[in-house]
Amino acid sequence: MLAEASPADVTAAQIASRAGVNETTIYRKWGTKEALFTDALLTLSAERLVMTDTGSLRGDLLQVISRVAAFLGTPAGYSLAYMGATGVDATTTALREAFWADRFVKAQAIFERAVSRGEIASADAAQLAYEALIGTLHFRILARRCALDKDIAERIVDLVLCGLLDR
């Protein structure tokens, strides 16, 4: 349903009708429609945002940032980003915190593999680097409301890895 309409336009009654259940079932299980959306979208993102070892830090980062950019370009991905940024109820907050904790653990593994391969000296800045990479994507779609360029993953990864000062 989120691929068909914005979260604000979808009602719990519509969800229940499509699912073939009573509307009270939605509220009993999730509490709010936002919590249901967040739960469904977190499950979808976990399926689509798999991080695998490509053999290099740049390759790993390109893969994950490309997948995130592609996902954010879908109605479901945009909805997840939007609800994650704006949801204030306790359930959405807990799901958001669980989502980002999982993402940071997986990102940390990318940087620790790079340390093991001798590509970088330390993985201490892994979370900040991942936030810089992902934050750019979220800023563009949520704050600027613009589409992501096809080469955005490569440009962001190279900027973070090489910096502005090419030394």
Secondary structure, 3 states (H helix, E strand, C coil): CCCCCCHHHCCHHHHHHHHCCCHHHHHHHHCCHHHHHHHHHHHHHHHHCCCCCCCCHHHHHHHHHHHHHHHHCCHHHHHHHHHHHHCCCHHHHHHHHHHHHHHHHHHHHHHHHHHHCCCCCCCCCHHHHHHHHHHHHHHHHHHCCCCCCCCHHHHHHHHHHHCCCCC
